Amino acid sequence: MPKAISHSGYVLGTVATFAIGLICTYCIHLLLKCEYELCKRRKIPSLTYPGIAEEALGEGPKFMRKLAPYSGHFVNVFLLIYQFGICCVYIVFIGVNIQAVANQYVTPIAVEYYMLMILLPLILVNWIRNLKMLAPLSTFANIITVGSFGIVLYYIFTKGFTFEGREPVADVKTLPLFFGTVLFSLEAIGVVMPLQNEMKTPKSFGSTFGVLNLGLGIIVVLYAVIGFFGYLAYGPSVEGSITLSLPKEDLAAQVCKLALAVAMFLTYTVQYYVAVDIAWTQYLSTKFANNKRSRIYEYTLRTLLVLLTFVLAVSVPALDLFISFFGALSLSIVGISVPVIVETCTFWYQRRGWRFYLMVVINSLLVAFSLLGLVAGTFTSINEIVHTFSNKS
């Protein structure tokens, strides 16, 4: 987040972080509202995200109905890209933070070797098939993360911060990098439906003071605070992960880096669950339903998908650019555009008068905003990646 704020300026970036957080939360609520409405019409208990898209477009205007059979696959493709992106970023994050600590005690080696060291444990922990079994790991990771945030904030305020040399509004050319990074950090559209459907009381998820609003509200505030003060403390030279800007020799900073590496290792399993759920449950499991080796095929798929994220992470170990690229490419579509299109189609024939026109205007503006972010963010990220690695070579 401090790196993201450096791309936008501390005034614009802070305001925009809250604005994007509000948009993300709003779009998730749209998706939940449409699921409830469509399930009520179909008299079924729940729907997946792709299922919601397919059902909604099937009830929308005539020119959208032809797209309904393909909409589920479209959503799945972008969800897979997003989830793979998260997993790749986590592997890079783990590798660079372990490397930063290890370099103080042993002969420095390339970050790829540290990524390789965690590969086998990562494969084994992702053989866990039940989301409820992953909940304790995720809870433990959250506790570690909150403690690590405390250490980061300690260093930020101990170092002190200044407005000198810090831009309130940055160059417009770098704003797409900010957009992609913040969207990647705040968006949770991929895990929303699986989490809600696994809850004992699903209705409490999207209520006014439910899991969604409280969870995302806390996250937005924490990220905005660390982004704002982290940028003021470390300036434009802040690293893609602020942990890498902390004093390398300090024991507390080293503990923070290793703790967050452990947290990301455990959180990887939750993000990875969504990718496996799409690839195996929705596409491959039916083909092997009556096969005695079905379980073997599933574990093979789980292993191959971890290997795929590992290969991608090793290929482009640039943390901040990786984050911005996947945020702009995937989340602008499945995090903003698709939910508002789903709402438009779901209530196309139900709303009348000013409520109908207000829905169309707001949703059109949100789609335009997301597509602008998609094009600008993806292009800028790819350009920066190419520029970075061409300079290294």
C-alpha positions as CSV (number, residue, x, y, z in Angstrom):
1,M,0.0,0.0,0.0
2,P,2.8,2.6,0.6
3,K,4.1,1.8,-2.8
4,A,0.6,2.2,-4.2
5,I,0.3,5.6,-2.5
6,S,3.6,6.6,-4.0
7,H,2.0,6.1,-7.4
8,S,-1.0,8.3,-6.6
9,G,0.1,10.9,-4.0
10,Y,-0.8,10.8,-0.3
11,V,-4.0,13.0,-0.6
12,L,-5.5,11.4,-3.8
13,G,-4.3,7.9,-2.8
14,T,-5.9,8.0,0.6
15,V,-9.2,9.3,-0.6
16,A,-9.2,6.9,-3.6
17,T,-8.4,3.9,-1.3
18,F,-11.6,4.5,0.7
19,A,-13.5,5.1,-2.5
20,I,-12.3,1.9,-4.1
21,G,-13.0,0.0,-0.9
22,L,-16.6,1.4,-0.9
23,I,-17.0,0.4,-4.5
24,C,-15.7,-3.2,-3.9
25,T,-18.0,-3.6,-0.9
26,Y,-21.0,-2.2,-2.8
27,C,-20.4,-4.6,-5.7
28,I,-20.1,-7.6,-3.4
29,H,-23.4,-6.7,-1.8
30,L,-24.9,-6.5,-5.3
31,L,-23.8,-10.0,-6.0
32,L,-25.2,-11.3,-2.7
33,K,-28.5,-9.5,-3.3
34,C,-28.8,-11.0,-6.8
35,E,-28.0,-14.5,-5.5
36,Y,-30.8,-14.1,-2.9
37,E,-33.3,-12.9,-5.5
38,L,-32.4,-15.6,-8.1
39,C,-32.4,-18.4,-5.5
40,K,-35.8,-17.2,-4.4
41,R,-37.1,-17.3,-8.0
42,R,-35.6,-20.7,-8.7
43,K,-36.4,-22.1,-5.2
44,I,-32.9,-23.3,-4.6
45,P,-30.6,-22.8,-1.5
46,S,-27.5,-21.2,-3.1
47,L,-25.6,-20.4,-6.3
48,T,-22.0,-20.0,-7.2
49,Y,-20.6,-16.8,-8.7
50,P,-20.6,-18.3,-12.3
51,G,-24.1,-19.7,-11.6
52,I,-25.4,-16.3,-10.6
53,A,-24.0,-14.7,-13.8
54,E,-25.6,-17.4,-16.0
55,E,-29.0,-17.2,-14.3
56,A,-29.0,-13.3,-14.3
57,L,-28.1,-12.9,-17.9
58,G,-30.7,-15.5,-18.8
59,E,-33.4,-13.3,-17.2
60,G,-32.0,-10.0,-18.6
61,P,-32.7,-8.1,-21.8
62,K,-32.9,-10.2,-25.0
63,F,-29.5,-9.0,-26.3
64,M,-27.9,-10.4,-23.1
65,R,-29.6,-13.7,-23.0
66,K,-27.5,-15.1,-25.9
67,L,-24.4,-14.6,-23.7
68,A,-25.9,-16.5,-20.7
69,P,-24.5,-19.9,-21.6
70,Y,-21.0,-18.5,-21.8
71,S,-21.1,-16.1,-18.9
72,G,-20.3,-18.7,-16.3
73,H,-17.2,-19.8,-18.2
74,F,-16.2,-16.1,-18.6
75,V,-16.4,-15.5,-14.9
76,N,-14.5,-18.7,-14.1
77,V,-11.6,-17.7,-16.4
78,F,-11.1,-14.3,-14.7
79,L,-11.6,-15.8,-11.3
80,L,-8.9,-18.4,-12.1
81,I,-6.5,-15.7,-13.4
82,Y,-7.2,-13.7,-10.2
83,Q,-6.7,-16.6,-7.8
84,F,-3.5,-17.7,-9.6
85,G,-2.3,-14.2,-9.4
86,I,-2.9,-14.1,-5.7
87,C,-1.0,-17.4,-5.2
88,C,1.9,-16.2,-7.4
89,V,2.1,-12.9,-5.4
90,Y,2.1,-14.9,-2.1
91,I,5.0,-17.1,-3.3
92,V,7.0,-14.0,-4.3
93,F,6.2,-12.3,-1.0
94,I,7.3,-15.3,1.0
95,G,10.5,-15.7,-1.0
96,V,11.6,-12.1,-0.8
97,N,10.9,-11.7,2.9
98,I,12.7,-14.9,3.8
99,Q,15.6,-13.8,1.6
100,A,15.7,-10.4,3.3
101,V,16.2,-12.1,6.7
102,A,18.5,-14.9,5.6
103,N,20.9,-12.5,3.8
104,Q,21.8,-11.1,7.2
105,Y,23.1,-14.5,8.4
106,V,24.2,-16.6,5.4
107,T,25.8,-16.0,2.0
108,P,23.2,-14.3,-0.2
109,I,21.5,-16.5,-2.8
110,A,18.8,-15.8,-5.5
111,V,15.2,-15.4,-4.3
112,E,14.2,-18.3,-6.6
113,Y,16.0,-20.8,-4.3
114,Y,13.9,-19.6,-1.3
115,M,10.8,-20.1,-3.3
116,L,11.9,-23.6,-4.2
117,M,12.5,-24.4,-0.5
118,I,8.8,-23.8,0.3
119,L,7.4,-25.6,-2.8
120,L,7.1,-29.1,-1.3
121,P,5.4,-27.9,2.0
122,L,3.1,-25.7,-0.1
123,I,2.1,-28.8,-2.2
124,L,1.4,-30.9,0.9
125,V,-0.7,-28.3,2.8
126,N,-2.8,-27.7,-0.3
127,W,-3.8,-31.3,-0.3
128,I,-6.3,-30.3,2.4
129,R,-9.7,-30.6,0.7
130,N,-12.1,-29.2,3.2
131,L,-12.5,-25.4,3.5
132,K,-13.6,-25.7,7.2
133,M,-10.3,-27.4,8.0
134,L,-8.5,-24.4,6.5
135,A,-10.4,-22.0,8.8
136,P,-8.1,-22.4,11.8
137,L,-5.0,-21.9,9.6
138,S,-6.6,-18.7,8.2
139,T,-7.5,-17.5,11.7
140,F,-3.9,-18.1,12.9
141,A,-2.6,-16.2,9.8
142,N,-4.9,-13.3,10.6
143,I,-3.5,-13.1,14.2
144,I,0.0,-13.1,12.9
145,T,-0.8,-10.4,10.3
146,V,-2.4,-8.1,12.9
147,G,0.7,-8.5,15.1
148,S,3.0,-7.8,12.2
149,F,1.0,-4.7,11.3
150,G,1.7,-3.5,14.8
151,I,5.5,-3.9,14.2
152,V,5.3,-2.1,10.9
153,L,3.4,0.8,12.4
154,Y,6.0,0.9,15.3
155,Y,8.8,1.4,12.7
156,I,6.8,3.9,10.7
157,F,6.1,6.1,13.7
158,T,9.6,5.6,15.2
159,K,11.3,6.6,12.0
160,G,9.0,9.7,11.8
161,F,7.4,11.0,8.6
162,T,7.5,14.2,6.6
163,F,5.6,15.8,3.8
164,E,8.8,17.1,2.3
165,G,9.4,15.4,-1.1
166,R,6.1,13.6,-0.9
167,E,3.5,14.4,-3.6
168,P,-0.1,15.0,-2.6
169,V,-1.1,14.1,-6.1
170,A,1.3,12.1,-8.3
171,D,1.8,12.0,-12.0
172,V,-1.3,10.7,-13.9
173,K,0.8,8.2,-15.7
174,T,1.4,6.1,-12.5
175,L,-2.3,6.2,-11.4
176,P,-3.1,2.9,-13.1
177,L,-0.5,1.2,-11.0
178,F,-2.2,2.5,-7.9
179,F,-5.6,1.4,-9.1
180,G,-4.4,-2.2,-9.8
181,T,-2.6,-2.5,-6.5
182,V,-5.4,-1.2,-4.3
183,L,-8.0,-3.3,-6.2
184,F,-5.8,-6.4,-5.7
185,S,-5.4,-5.6,-2.0
186,L,-9.0,-4.9,-1.1
187,E,-11.1,-7.1,-3.4
188,A,-12.3,-10.5,-2.1
189,I,-14.8,-11.4,-4.7
190,G,-13.3,-14.8,-5.3
191,V,-13.9,-16.1,-1.8
192,V,-17.2,-14.4,-1.0
193,M,-19.6,-17.1,-2.3
194,P,-17.7,-20.1,-1.0
195,L,-17.4,-18.5,2.5
196,Q,-21.0,-17.5,2.7
197,N,-22.2,-20.9,1.5
198,E,-20.1,-22.6,4.1
199,M,-21.4,-20.5,7.0
200,K,-23.9,-21.9,9.5
201,T,-25.9,-18.6,9.3
202,P,-25.3,-17.3,5.7
203,K,-27.6,-14.3,6.2
204,S,-25.2,-12.8,8.8
205,F,-22.5,-12.5,6.2
206,G,-24.0,-9.6,4.3
207,S,-26.0,-7.9,7.1
208,T,-25.4,-4.3,8.1
209,F,-22.9,-5.3,10.8
210,G,-22.1,-8.7,9.3
211,V,-18.8,-10.4,8.4
212,L,-18.5,-8.6,5.0
213,N,-18.9,-5.0,6.2
214,L,-16.9,-5.4,9.4
215,G,-14.1,-7.4,7.6
216,L,-13.7,-5.1,4.7
217,G,-14.2,-2.0,6.8
218,I,-11.3,-3.0,9.1
219,I,-9.1,-3.9,6.1
220,V,-9.7,-0.6,4.3
221,V,-8.8,1.4,7.4
222,L,-5.7,-0.6,8.1
223,Y,-4.4,-0.5,4.5
224,A,-5.2,3.2,4.2
225,V,-3.3,4.0,7.4
226,I,-0.3,1.9,6.6
227,G,-0.3,3.2,3.0
228,F,-0.5,6.9,4.0
229,F,2.0,6.9,6.9
230,G,4.3,4.3,5.2
231,Y,4.7,6.6,2.2
232,L,5.3,9.7,4.3
233,A,8.0,7.8,6.3
234,Y,9.9,6.1,3.5
235,G,9.0,8.2,0.5
236,P,9.0,7.3,-3.2
237,S,11.8,4.7,-2.6
238,V,9.6,2.5,-0.5
239,E,9.7,-1.1,-1.5
240,G,6.8,-3.1,-3.1
241,S,6.4,-4.7,0.4
242,I,7.0,-2.2,3.1
243,T,8.6,-5.0,5.2
244,L,11.5,-4.8,2.8
245,S,12.0,-1.1,3.8
246,L,12.3,-1.9,7.5
247,P,15.8,-1.9,9.1
248,K,17.5,-5.1,7.9
249,E,19.5,-5.7,11.1
250,D,16.7,-5.2,13.6
251,L,15.4,-8.4,15.2
252,A,11.8,-7.1,15.4
253,A,11.8,-6.3,11.7
254,Q,13.2,-9.7,10.9
255,V,10.5,-11.4,13.1
256,C,7.9,-9.3,11.3
257,K,9.1,-10.4,7.8
258,L,9.2,-14.1,8.8
259,A,5.8,-13.9,10.6
260,L,4.2,-12.4,7.5
261,A,5.8,-15.0,5.3
262,V,4.2,-17.7,7.5
263,A,0.9,-15.9,7.4
264,M,1.0,-15.7,3.6
265,F,1.9,-19.4,3.4
266,L,-1.2,-20.3,5.4
267,T,-3.4,-17.8,3.6
268,Y,-2.3,-19.3,0.2
269,T,-4.4,-22.3,1.0
270,V,-7.6,-20.4,1.2
271,Q,-7.0,-18.5,-2.1
272,Y,-5.9,-21.8,-3.7
273,Y,-9.1,-23.5,-2.6
274,V,-11.1,-21.3,-4.9
275,A,-9.0,-22.1,-7.9
276,V,-9.3,-25.9,-7.2
277,D,-13.0,-25.5,-6.6
278,I,-13.4,-24.0,-10.1
279,A,-11.0,-26.3,-11.9
280,W,-12.0,-29.6,-10.2
281,T,-15.5,-29.3,-8.8
282,Q,-17.0,-27.4,-11.7
283,Y,-15.2,-28.9,-14.6
284,L,-13.2,-32.1,-14.0
285,S,-14.9,-34.0,-11.1
286,T,-17.9,-35.1,-13.1
287,K,-15.6,-36.7,-15.7
288,F,-14.0,-38.9,-13.0
289,A,-17.0,-39.4,-10.8
290,N,-17.2,-43.1,-11.3
291,N,-13.5,-43.6,-11.6
292,K,-11.8,-45.5,-8.7
293,R,-8.7,-43.2,-9.2
294,S,-10.8,-40.0,-8.8
295,R,-9.0,-39.0,-5.6
296,I,-5.6,-39.5,-7.2
297,Y,-6.6,-37.3,-10.2
298,E,-7.7,-34.6,-7.8
299,Y,-4.4,-34.6,-5.8
300,T,-2.5,-34.6,-9.1
301,L,-4.4,-31.5,-10.2
302,R,-3.8,-29.8,-6.9
303,T,-0.1,-30.5,-7.2
304,L,0.1,-29.3,-10.8
305,L,-1.7,-26.1,-10.0
306,V,0.7,-25.3,-7.2
307,L,3.6,-26.0,-9.6
308,L,2.0,-23.6,-12.1
309,T,1.8,-20.7,-9.6
310,F,5.4,-21.5,-8.6
311,V,6.6,-21.3,-12.2
312,L,4.8,-18.0,-12.8
313,A,6.2,-16.5,-9.6
314,V,9.8,-17.5,-10.5
315,S,9.3,-16.1,-14.0
316,V,8.3,-12.6,-12.8
317,P,9.5,-12.0,-9.2
318,A,8.6,-8.3,-9.2
319,L,6.1,-8.0,-6.3
320,D,4.6,-4.6,-6.8
321,L,4.2,-4.9,-10.6
322,F,2.8,-8.4,-10.3
323,I,0.1,-7.1,-7.8
324,S,-0.8,-4.2,-10.0
325,F,-1.1,-6.4,-13.2
326,F,-3.4,-9.0,-11.7
327,G,-5.5,-6.5,-9.9
328,A,-6.1,-4.4,-13.0
329,L,-6.6,-7.4,-15.3
330,S,-8.9,-9.6,-13.3
331,L,-10.6,-7.7,-10.5
332,S,-11.8,-4.8,-12.6
333,I,-13.9,-7.4,-14.5
334,V,-15.1,-9.9,-11.8
335,G,-14.9,-7.4,-9.0
336,I,-16.8,-4.5,-10.5
337,S,-18.1,-5.0,-14.1
338,V,-19.7,-8.4,-13.7
339,P,-21.6,-7.7,-10.4
340,V,-23.2,-4.6,-11.8
341,I,-24.1,-6.3,-15.1
342,V,-25.6,-9.1,-13.0
343,E,-27.7,-6.7,-11.0
344,T,-28.9,-4.9,-14.2
345,C,-30.0,-8.2,-15.8
346,T,-31.6,-9.5,-12.6
347,F,-33.8,-6.5,-12.1
348,W,-34.2,-5.4,-15.7
349,Y,-37.9,-6.3,-15.8
350,Q,-38.6,-5.8,-12.1
351,R,-37.7,-2.1,-11.6
352,R,-39.7,0.7,-13.1
353,G,-39.4,4.5,-13.4
354,W,-36.7,6.4,-11.8
355,R,-35.3,3.3,-9.9
356,F,-34.7,1.6,-13.2
357,Y,-33.0,4.6,-14.8
358,L,-30.9,5.3,-11.7
359,M,-29.7,1.6,-11.7
360,V,-28.8,1.8,-15.4
361,V,-26.9,5.1,-15.0
362,I,-24.9,4.1,-11.9
363,N,-24.1,0.6,-13.3
364,S,-23.0,2.1,-16.6
365,L,-20.6,4.5,-14.9
366,L,-19.2,1.7,-12.8
367,V,-18.6,-0.5,-15.9
368,A,-16.9,2.4,-17.7
369,F,-14.7,3.0,-14.6
370,S,-13.7,-0.7,-14.4
371,L,-12.9,-0.9,-18.1
372,L,-10.8,2.2,-17.9
373,G,-8.9,0.7,-15.0
374,L,-8.6,-2.6,-16.9
375,V,-7.0,-1.1,-20.0
376,A,-4.9,1.6,-18.3
377,G,-3.8,-0.6,-15.4
378,T,-2.9,-3.7,-17.5
379,F,-1.1,-1.7,-20.1
380,T,0.9,0.3,-17.6
381,S,1.8,-2.8,-15.6
382,I,3.0,-4.8,-18.6
383,N,5.0,-1.8,-19.8
384,E,6.7,-1.5,-16.4
385,I,7.4,-5.2,-16.2
386,V,9.0,-5.2,-19.7
387,H,11.0,-2.0,-18.9
388,T,12.2,-3.4,-15.5
389,F,13.4,-6.7,-16.9
390,S,14.9,-5.3,-20.1
391,N,17.0,-3.0,-17.9
392,K,18.2,-6.0,-15.8
393,S,19.1,-8.0,-18.8
